[in-house]
Amino acid sequence: MRDIGLIAEKNGWRLSFGGNAASKPKVGELVADRLSDDEAVELIRKTLNYYLKTAKYNTRSARFMERFGIDELRKNVLE
């Protein structure tokens, strides 16, 4: 559940992003659920590319999410 979380569910995969296990523990926020295998892999790719392109160097994913928020992330990675 750190950084990227991928959980198998009855109806597909559930993807979360932005978790942290350090001094300020936090479970990642839900990006999308009910994803097929291919959709999950593609969404992980898009999420990581957006993070790499947008985050300041050395920013933890949890701090990135505090700054940008789940709505902004979803807007940029979901089609």
PyMOL commands that place a pseudoatom at each C-alpha (Angstrom):
pseudoatom trace, name=CA, resn=MET, resi=1, chain=A, elem=C, hetatm=0, pos=[0.000, 0.000, 0.000]
pseudoatom trace, name=CA, resn=ARG, resi=2, chain=A, elem=C, hetatm=0, pos=[3.036, 2.255, -0.208]
pseudoatom trace, name=CA, resn=ASP, resi=3, chain=A, elem=C, hetatm=0, pos=[3.535, 4.414, -3.251]
pseudoatom trace, name=CA, resn=ILE, resi=4, chain=A, elem=C, hetatm=0, pos=[1.509, 2.149, -5.563]
pseudoatom trace, name=CA, resn=GLY, resi=5, chain=A, elem=C, hetatm=0, pos=[-0.979, -0.382, -4.270]
pseudoatom trace, name=CA, resn=LEU, resi=6, chain=A, elem=C, hetatm=0, pos=[-2.562, -3.043, -6.436]
pseudoatom trace, name=CA, resn=ILE, resi=7, chain=A, elem=C, hetatm=0, pos=[-5.216, -5.234, -4.847]
pseudoatom trace, name=CA, resn=ALA, resi=8, chain=A, elem=C, hetatm=0, pos=[-7.034, -8.102, -6.529]
pseudoatom trace, name=CA, resn=GLU, resi=9, chain=A, elem=C, hetatm=0, pos=[-10.791, -7.971, -6.102]
pseudoatom trace, name=CA, resn=LYS, resi=10, chain=A, elem=C, hetatm=0, pos=[-13.671, -10.056, -7.360]
pseudoatom trace, name=CA, resn=ASN, resi=11, chain=A, elem=C, hetatm=0, pos=[-14.318, -7.618, -10.231]
pseudoatom trace, name=CA, resn=GLY, resi=12, chain=A, elem=C, hetatm=0, pos=[-10.695, -6.835, -11.174]
pseudoatom trace, name=CA, resn=TRP, resi=13, chain=A, elem=C, hetatm=0, pos=[-7.820, -4.801, -9.788]
pseudoatom trace, name=CA, resn=ARG, resi=14, chain=A, elem=C, hetatm=0, pos=[-7.965, -1.826, -7.423]
pseudoatom trace, name=CA, resn=LEU, resi=15, chain=A, elem=C, hetatm=0, pos=[-5.154, 0.722, -7.844]
pseudoatom trace, name=CA, resn=SER, resi=16, chain=A, elem=C, hetatm=0, pos=[-4.083, 3.192, -5.169]
pseudoatom trace, name=CA, resn=PHE, resi=17, chain=A, elem=C, hetatm=0, pos=[-1.277, 5.745, -5.157]
pseudoatom trace, name=CA, resn=GLY, resi=18, chain=A, elem=C, hetatm=0, pos=[0.494, 7.907, -2.604]
pseudoatom trace, name=CA, resn=GLY, resi=19, chain=A, elem=C, hetatm=0, pos=[0.786, 5.681, 0.454]
pseudoatom trace, name=CA, resn=ASN, resi=20, chain=A, elem=C, hetatm=0, pos=[3.571, 6.006, 2.979]
pseudoatom trace, name=CA, resn=ALA, resi=21, chain=A, elem=C, hetatm=0, pos=[4.982, 3.777, 5.733]
pseudoatom trace, name=CA, resn=ALA, resi=22, chain=A, elem=C, hetatm=0, pos=[7.429, 6.288, 7.231]
pseudoatom trace, name=CA, resn=SER, resi=23, chain=A, elem=C, hetatm=0, pos=[6.910, 8.813, 10.020]
pseudoatom trace, name=CA, resn=LYS, resi=24, chain=A, elem=C, hetatm=0, pos=[3.492, 9.885, 8.711]
pseudoatom trace, name=CA, resn=PRO, resi=25, chain=A, elem=C, hetatm=0, pos=[1.884, 6.525, 7.712]
pseudoatom trace, name=CA, resn=LYS, resi=26, chain=A, elem=C, hetatm=0, pos=[-0.860, 6.718, 5.124]
pseudoatom trace, name=CA, resn=VAL, resi=27, chain=A, elem=C, hetatm=0, pos=[-2.701, 4.302, 2.854]
pseudoatom trace, name=CA, resn=GLY, resi=28, chain=A, elem=C, hetatm=0, pos=[-2.647, 5.391, -0.798]
pseudoatom trace, name=CA, resn=GLU, resi=29, chain=A, elem=C, hetatm=0, pos=[-5.735, 6.976, -2.321]
pseudoatom trace, name=CA, resn=LEU, resi=30, chain=A, elem=C, hetatm=0, pos=[-7.949, 5.086, -4.742]
pseudoatom trace, name=CA, resn=VAL, resi=31, chain=A, elem=C, hetatm=0, pos=[-7.171, 5.973, -8.345]
pseudoatom trace, name=CA, resn=ALA, resi=32, chain=A, elem=C, hetatm=0, pos=[-9.454, 3.408, -9.992]
pseudoatom trace, name=CA, resn=ASP, resi=33, chain=A, elem=C, hetatm=0, pos=[-11.007, 0.000, -9.440]
pseudoatom trace, name=CA, resn=ARG, resi=34, chain=A, elem=C, hetatm=0, pos=[-12.519, -2.835, -11.482]
pseudoatom trace, name=CA, resn=LEU, resi=35, chain=A, elem=C, hetatm=0, pos=[-9.475, -2.769, -13.778]
pseudoatom trace, name=CA, resn=SER, resi=36, chain=A, elem=C, hetatm=0, pos=[-8.520, -5.632, -16.076]
pseudoatom trace, name=CA, resn=ASP, resi=37, chain=A, elem=C, hetatm=0, pos=[-4.922, -6.870, -16.024]
pseudoatom trace, name=CA, resn=ASP, resi=38, chain=A, elem=C, hetatm=0, pos=[-4.013, -4.738, -19.035]
pseudoatom trace, name=CA, resn=GLU, resi=39, chain=A, elem=C, hetatm=0, pos=[-5.842, -1.671, -17.717]
pseudoatom trace, name=CA, resn=ALA, resi=40, chain=A, elem=C, hetatm=0, pos=[-4.045, -1.965, -14.362]
pseudoatom trace, name=CA, resn=VAL, resi=41, chain=A, elem=C, hetatm=0, pos=[-0.607, -2.160, -15.977]
pseudoatom trace, name=CA, resn=GLU, resi=42, chain=A, elem=C, hetatm=0, pos=[-1.383, 0.778, -18.287]
pseudoatom trace, name=CA, resn=LEU, resi=43, chain=A, elem=C, hetatm=0, pos=[-2.737, 2.899, -15.428]
pseudoatom trace, name=CA, resn=ILE, resi=44, chain=A, elem=C, hetatm=0, pos=[0.356, 2.186, -13.321]
pseudoatom trace, name=CA, resn=ARG, resi=45, chain=A, elem=C, hetatm=0, pos=[2.489, 3.331, -16.274]
pseudoatom trace, name=CA, resn=LYS, resi=46, chain=A, elem=C, hetatm=0, pos=[0.458, 6.531, -16.708]
pseudoatom trace, name=CA, resn=THR, resi=47, chain=A, elem=C, hetatm=0, pos=[0.469, 7.271, -12.978]
pseudoatom trace, name=CA, resn=LEU, resi=48, chain=A, elem=C, hetatm=0, pos=[4.225, 6.831, -12.633]
pseudoatom trace, name=CA, resn=ASN, resi=49, chain=A, elem=C, hetatm=0, pos=[4.911, 8.890, -15.764]
pseudoatom trace, name=CA, resn=TYR, resi=50, chain=A, elem=C, hetatm=0, pos=[2.688, 11.709, -14.488]
pseudoatom trace, name=CA, resn=TYR, resi=51, chain=A, elem=C, hetatm=0, pos=[4.408, 11.587, -11.096]
pseudoatom trace, name=CA, resn=LEU, resi=52, chain=A, elem=C, hetatm=0, pos=[7.889, 11.632, -12.651]
pseudoatom trace, name=CA, resn=LYS, resi=53, chain=A, elem=C, hetatm=0, pos=[6.960, 14.505, -14.960]
pseudoatom trace, name=CA, resn=THR, resi=54, chain=A, elem=C, hetatm=0, pos=[5.197, 16.588, -12.293]
pseudoatom trace, name=CA, resn=ALA, resi=55, chain=A, elem=C, hetatm=0, pos=[6.809, 15.954, -8.902]
pseudoatom trace, name=CA, resn=LYS, resi=56, chain=A, elem=C, hetatm=0, pos=[9.821, 17.861, -7.677]
pseudoatom trace, name=CA, resn=TYR, resi=57, chain=A, elem=C, hetatm=0, pos=[12.975, 15.748, -7.503]
pseudoatom trace, name=CA, resn=ASN, resi=58, chain=A, elem=C, hetatm=0, pos=[13.063, 13.397, -4.497]
pseudoatom trace, name=CA, resn=THR, resi=59, chain=A, elem=C, hetatm=0, pos=[9.418, 14.054, -3.510]
pseudoatom trace, name=CA, resn=ARG, resi=60, chain=A, elem=C, hetatm=0, pos=[7.733, 11.098, -1.846]
pseudoatom trace, name=CA, resn=SER, resi=61, chain=A, elem=C, hetatm=0, pos=[4.499, 9.971, -3.440]
pseudoatom trace, name=CA, resn=ALA, resi=62, chain=A, elem=C, hetatm=0, pos=[2.502, 10.725, -0.261]
pseudoatom trace, name=CA, resn=ARG, resi=63, chain=A, elem=C, hetatm=0, pos=[3.796, 14.323, -0.190]
pseudoatom trace, name=CA, resn=PHE, resi=64, chain=A, elem=C, hetatm=0, pos=[3.068, 14.604, -3.918]
pseudoatom trace, name=CA, resn=MET, resi=65, chain=A, elem=C, hetatm=0, pos=[-0.534, 13.586, -3.276]
pseudoatom trace, name=CA, resn=GLU, resi=66, chain=A, elem=C, hetatm=0, pos=[-0.862, 16.077, -0.415]
pseudoatom trace, name=CA, resn=ARG, resi=67, chain=A, elem=C, hetatm=0, pos=[0.217, 18.804, -2.807]
pseudoatom trace, name=CA, resn=PHE, resi=68, chain=A, elem=C, hetatm=0, pos=[-1.747, 17.825, -5.931]
pseudoatom trace, name=CA, resn=GLY, resi=69, chain=A, elem=C, hetatm=0, pos=[-4.642, 15.700, -4.641]
pseudoatom trace, name=CA, resn=ILE, resi=70, chain=A, elem=C, hetatm=0, pos=[-6.443, 12.690, -6.023]
pseudoatom trace, name=CA, resn=ASP, resi=71, chain=A, elem=C, hetatm=0, pos=[-8.741, 14.686, -8.297]
pseudoatom trace, name=CA, resn=GLU, resi=72, chain=A, elem=C, hetatm=0, pos=[-5.800, 16.261, -10.135]
pseudoatom trace, name=CA, resn=LEU, resi=73, chain=A, elem=C, hetatm=0, pos=[-4.089, 12.891, -10.481]
pseudoatom trace, name=CA, resn=ARG, resi=74, chain=A, elem=C, hetatm=0, pos=[-7.231, 11.229, -11.827]
pseudoatom trace, name=CA, resn=LYS, resi=75, chain=A, elem=C, hetatm=0, pos=[-7.818, 14.089, -14.251]
pseudoatom trace, name=CA, resn=ASN, resi=76, chain=A, elem=C, hetatm=0, pos=[-4.377, 13.524, -15.748]
pseudoatom trace, name=CA, resn=VAL, resi=77, chain=A, elem=C, hetatm=0, pos=[-4.193, 9.720, -15.845]
pseudoatom trace, name=CA, resn=LEU, resi=78, chain=A, elem=C, hetatm=0, pos=[-7.739, 8.546, -16.517]
pseudoatom trace, name=CA, resn=GLU, resi=79, chain=A, elem=C, hetatm=0, pos=[-9.142, 8.849, -19.998]
for i in range(1, 79): cmd.bond("trace and resi %d" % i, "trace and resi %d" % (i + 1))
show_as sticks, trace
zoom trace
